[in-house]
Amino acid sequence: MLRPTLKEMLGGMQRTILETLIPELSSPYAQSQATTTVGMLTILTNWLDAIPAYDAAEVADLKETFNFLHTLVDSEAIQAAGLRETVARAFDAANFVPPDRRAMESAMGEMATALVLKRLAGPGAEMVRGYMRRHLERMRTLGGGMIPGA
């Protein structure tokens, strides 16, 4: 392992701000900004361990969601919403090795938009809602209470 690790570097930055910079800052605003920066560094340090699991769960959920939605690709609801090509494209992205996360996220954005605009109904709408609930829960868990509703 290379030293210092990323966590050690972030910890060093935090200590430098707290022990060296803040005592030298005369402005309450500058002190507040430095303290906020320390808090952000703390969050980033905590996320270093959690991000790989978050990413893996996110990709797996997107893949499962689009594999299910692909079974509905010829359904009336998907056709009426104009999402046939979106679902087909996302299915291909989900089954690419490795899965194309950006393409899946882009397609999910289109699906969520159709849902909000009430263009998507039926089992496809329920699957998109379910994904959105799981996604928000993963974000809340990752944020450790820093995201509203956690």
C-alpha positions, 0 to 999 in steps of 0.5 A, spaced: 500 500 500 502 506 498 503 511 503 500 516 505 493 513 503 488 518 501 484 517 508 491 519 511 491 525 506 484 527 507 486 527 515 492 531 514 488 536 510 483 536 516 488 537 521 492 543 518 485 547 517 483 546 524 490 546 528 494 551 523 489 555 519 483 557 523 487 560 529 490 565 524 483 567 520 481 573 523 474 573 520 468 569 523 466 568 515 473 565 514 473 561 520 466 558 518 468 557 511 474 553 514 470 549 519 465 547 513 471 545 509 473 540 515 466 537 515 466 536 508 473 532 508 470 528 514 464 526 509 469 524 504 473 520 508 467 516 511 465 515 504 471 512 501 469 505 504 462 506 503 462 508 495 464 501 492 458 498 495 454 503 494 456 503 486 455 496 486 448 496 489 446 501 484 449 498 478 446 491 480 439 495 481 439 498 475 441 492 471 435 488 474 430 494 473 432 494 466 432 487 465 425 486 468 423 492 464 425 489 457 420 484 458 415 489 458 418 492 452 413 491 447 407 492 452 402 497 451 404 502 456 411 502 454 409 503 447 404 509 449 410 512 453 414 512 447 420 508 451 421 502 447 428 505 444 429 507 451 428 500 454 432 497 449 438 501 449 438 500 457 437 493 456 443 493 452 447 497 457 445 493 463 448 487 459 454 490 456 460 487 460 462 491 464 455 494 465 454 501 462 452 505 468 452 512 464 447 509 459 443 506 464 442 512 469 441 516 462 435 511 461 432 511 468 432 519 467 428 518 461 423 513 465 423 517 471 421 523 467 415 519 463 413 517 470 413 524 473 409 527 467 404 521 467 406 518 461 408 511 464 403 506 467 402 499 469 408 494 471 413 499 468 411 505 472 411 500 479 418 498 477 421 505 476 418 507 482 421 501 486 428 503 483 427 510 485 425 508 492 431 504 493 436 509 490 434 514 495 435 509 500 442 507 498 443 515 498 440 516 505 445 510 507 451 513 504 450 520 506 449 518 513 444 522 515 446 528 511 441 527 506 434 530 508 429 524 510 435 520 513 
